[in-house]
Amino acid sequence: MSAVPKTPMPAWTSGWTADRPFDLDYNFVPADSPWVPGPVTGMQQRDLGVTTASRGKMSARHVRVTDPAKVLAEWRALDADFQFMFVFKGSARLENAAGQKVTLERGVAAWQPAFLRHRIFDYSADFDMFELYAPAEPGAILGRDTPLPERARQFAGMQGQYLAETPASFVQGAGPRKYFRYRDLETRKPTDGRIHIHLVHAIEPMPGGTGWHTHTMRQLFYVVGGSAGWGAEGDTVHKRVNTWDAVCVYAGQKHDVPSFTADYKVLEICIPAEYETINAEAPKQ
């Protein structure tokens, strides 16, 4: 259910690299932030604050179906440096111009190259997923035969990558903490090291929590299960993160997770993919 790019990825039009990533500001979007109609009829979305925090370099949203009968199965191609989807619930079918046909269902992580014509259809009424784009507002070319811009030639022959979840997907201690299990969603290669995305599950108590620390990367995490204590340098308001809270953390920002519930689960986006975690003193707040 997966494929890898057949050729090296072209340079990104948004102008940032793994060595020179964009700046990301701190932002906290609570779970009760509003749902609004999405760009596709029959669906709605919740903005996760990344467009603002990245100043337009990236966007993230939670998308769900409200009326599957109204969702049109249009062919489209995206003028985007990066397109990523992760399915929380329900199912839909996807086919693309490379001949790939997959079911998007719970646990599937999908990446597609720019200008790959595709359509998503046959949505279940409970379909629910996360989407990440760079830049924040990619262009869309609708139609199976609509001419594509000259830049699309660079992506000829590339396929999508669609990864199903299996019992072997999660590895204990494959990240900075031994009390989590990590599922690598394999975005390092198609982004030339710009983005690493993994799904993190709690597996045992962590006495004292993570402790205050910093990362050399920019971080977005989206809580998709359970809850945890939370502390962040400069934020005196939020003391806990709950399911469907989204947080952006800037590089070098001190933060702490002093505790978490047994069902704590988080989708974590790291920019760039390679980074260091450094212990830190608690900030004076």
C-alpha positions in Angstrom: 0.0 0.0 0.0 3.0 2.3 -0.3 5.3 3.7 -3.0 8.3 5.9 -2.9 9.2 8.8 -5.3 10.9 7.4 -8.4 13.0 10.6 -8.9 14.6 13.2 -6.5 12.1 15.8 -5.2 12.3 19.1 -7.0 13.1 22.3 -5.1 10.1 23.7 -3.2 8.6 26.9 -4.5 7.9 28.1 -0.9 11.7 28.6 -0.6 12.7 26.8 2.6 14.9 23.7 3.2 15.8 21.3 5.9 18.9 23.5 6.6 16.9 26.7 6.5 13.4 26.0 7.7 10.8 28.8 8.2 10.1 30.4 11.6 7.1 29.1 13.6 5.5 31.1 16.3 3.9 29.7 19.5 0.2 29.1 19.1 -2.4 27.2 21.1 -5.7 26.2 19.4 -8.2 24.6 21.8 -10.5 21.7 20.9 -13.6 23.9 21.1 -12.4 26.3 18.3 -15.1 26.6 15.6 -15.8 24.3 12.7 -16.6 26.1 9.4 -17.7 25.0 5.9 -14.7 23.7 4.0 -13.8 24.4 0.4 -15.5 21.1 -0.6 -19.3 21.0 -0.4 -20.6 18.5 2.2 -17.5 18.9 4.4 -16.4 21.2 7.2 -13.0 22.0 8.7 -11.3 23.3 11.8 -8.2 25.4 11.3 -5.3 24.4 13.6 -3.5 27.7 13.7 -0.5 26.7 11.6 -1.1 29.2 8.8 -0.9 32.1 11.3 2.1 30.6 13.2 4.1 29.9 10.0 3.1 33.1 8.3 1.6 31.3 5.4 4.4 28.7 4.9 2.2 25.8 6.0 -1.4 25.0 7.0 -3.0 22.2 9.0 -6.7 21.5 9.4 -9.0 18.8 10.8 -11.6 17.9 8.1 -14.8 15.9 8.5 -17.8 14.9 6.3 -21.2 16.4 7.1 -23.1 15.1 4.1 -21.4 12.5 2.0 -24.1 12.8 -0.7 -23.0 16.3 -1.4 -19.3 15.7 -1.7 -18.4 15.8 -5.4 -15.8 13.3 -6.7 -13.9 15.8 -8.7 -10.5 15.1 -10.2 -7.9 17.6 -9.1 -4.2 18.3 -9.0 -2.6 20.5 -6.4 0.2 23.0 -7.0 1.7 22.2 -3.5 5.2 21.5 -2.2 3.7 19.0 0.3 0.4 17.3 0.8 -0.2 15.0 3.7 -3.4 13.3 5.1 -4.0 11.1 8.1 -7.3 9.4 8.6 -8.8 9.3 12.1 -12.1 7.6 11.4 -14.4 6.3 8.6 -13.3 5.6 5.0 -13.2 6.9 1.5 -11.7 5.7 -1.8 -8.9 7.4 -3.7 -7.6 6.9 -7.2 -4.9 8.8 -9.0 -3.5 9.3 -12.5 -0.6 7.0 -11.6 -3.0 4.1 -11.5 -3.0 3.7 -7.7 -6.3 2.8 -6.0 -6.5 2.8 -2.2 -9.0 2.9 0.6 -8.4 5.8 3.0 -9.4 4.3 6.3 -8.5 4.7 10.0 -4.7 4.9 10.4 -3.8 5.5 6.8 -1.1 8.1 6.3 -1.0 9.5 2.7 1.5 11.7 0.9 1.0 12.9 -2.7 3.5 14.8 -4.9 2.5 18.0 -6.6 0.3 17.9 -9.7 -0.7 14.2 -9.2 -4.2 14.2 -10.5 -6.5 12.3 -8.1 -10.0 12.1 -6.8 -11.4 11.0 -3.4 -14.9 9.6 -3.4 -17.4 7.2 -1.7 -17.0 8.9 1.7 -18.5 7.3 4.8 -20.7 9.5 6.9 -18.2 9.5 9.7 -15.1 10.2 7.6 -12.6 12.3 9.7 -9.0 13.3 8.9 -6.0 15.6 9.4 -4.5 17.5 6.4 -1.2 19.3 6.2 -0.1 21.5 3.2 2.9 23.6 2.3 2.4 26.4 1.3 -0.6 27.2 3.4 -2.9 27.7 0.4 -1.9 25.5 -2.5 -3.5 26.1 -5.9 -6.0 23.5 -7.2 -6.4 22.5 -10.9 -9.8 20.9 -11.4 -10.6 18.3 -14.1 -9.0 15.2 -15.4 -7.7 16.8 -18.6 -7.2 20.4 -17.6 -3.7 21.5 -18.7 -1.0 21.7 -16.0 1.7 24.3 -15.7 5.2 23.7 -17.1 6.5 23.0 -13.6 4.4 19.8 -13.4 6.9 18.1 -15.7 9.4 17.9 -12.8 6.9 15.5 -11.0 6.2 13.2 -14.0 6.2 9.6 -13.0 5.9 10.2 -9.2 3.4 8.1 -7.3 1.6 8.7 -4.0 2.6 7.0 -0.8 -0.2 5.4 1.2 0.8 3.7 4.5 -1.7 1.5 6.4 -1.3 0.9 10.2 -0.3 -2.5 11.3 0.7 -4.0 14.7 4.3 -3.7 13.6 4.0 0.0 12.8 4.9 1.2 16.3 8.3 1.0 17.8 9.0 1.6 21.5 11.7 4.2 22.2 12.1 5.1 18.5 11.9 8.7 19.6 13.4 10.7 22.5 11.3 9.0 25.2 11.2 5.3 26.2 7.7 5.5 27.6 6.2 6.2 24.2 5.7 4.1 21.1 6.4 5.8 17.9 5.0 5.2 14.4 7.1 6.9 11.7 4.8 8.2 8.9 7.7 8.3 6.5 7.8 11.9 5.3 11.5 12.4 5.6 12.3 11.2 2.1 9.6 12.9 0.1 10.3 16.2 1.8 14.2 16.0 1.5 14.4 16.1 5.3 12.2 19.1 5.8 9.4 17.3 7.7 9.2 14.3 10.0 5.7 13.2 11.1 5.1 10.5 13.6 2.2 9.2 15.8 3.1 8.9 19.4 1.3 6.6 21.9 1.8 6.5 25.7 2.7 3.0 26.9 3.7 3.4 30.6 3.8 6.1 33.3 6.6 8.6 33.3 7.4 9.7 36.9 8.1 13.4 36.8 7.1 13.8 33.2 9.5 14.9 30.4 11.0 17.7 32.4 11.6 21.1 30.9 13.4 20.8 27.6 13.8 22.4 24.2 14.1 21.2 20.6 16.2 22.5 17.8 13.2 22.0 15.5 9.9 23.7 15.1 7.0 21.5 16.3 3.3 21.1 15.7 1.5 18.6 17.8 -2.1 17.6 17.6 -3.6 15.6 20.5 -5.7 12.8 19.1 -6.3 10.9 22.3 -6.3 11.4 26.1 -4.7 14.4 27.7 -1.5 15.6 29.3 -0.2 18.3 31.6 1.4 21.2 29.7 3.8 24.0 30.4 5.3 26.4 27.8 7.6 29.3 28.1 5.6 32.5 27.8 2.2 30.7 28.2 0.7 31.3 31.6 -2.9 30.3 30.5 -2.8 26.7 29.3 -1.8 24.1 31.9 -3.2 21.0 30.1 -3.6 19.7 26.5 -6.7 17.7 25.8 -7.9 15.7 22.8 -8.2 17.9 19.7 -6.0 20.7 21.1 -3.3 21.8 18.6 -0.1 23.5 19.7 2.8 25.1 17.7 6.1 25.4 19.5 9.0 27.5 18.1 12.6 26.3 18.0 14.3 26.7 21.4 11.1 27.3 23.3 11.1 25.7 26.7 8.2 23.3 27.4 7.2 20.5 29.7 4.8 17.6 29.8 4.6 16.8 33.5 2.1 14.0 33.2 -0.2 12.2 30.8 -3.2 9.8 30.8 -2.8 6.2 29.8 -4.6 6.8 26.5 -2.5 9.9 25.5 -1.8 9.9 21.8 -0.4 12.7 19.7 0.3 13.4 16.0 3.6 15.3 16.0 5.1 17.2 13.1 8.8 18.1 13.4 10.5 20.7 11.2 13.2 19.8 10.1 13.2 16.1 10.4 16.6 15.9 12.1 16.8 17.7 15.5 18.2 17.6 19.0 16.3 17.5 22.3 18.0 19.5 25.1 17.1 19.5 28.8 16.4 22.9 30.2 15.8 24.8 33.4 12.2 25.8 34.1 11.5 29.3 32.8 10.7 32.2 35.2 7.0 33.0 34.6 
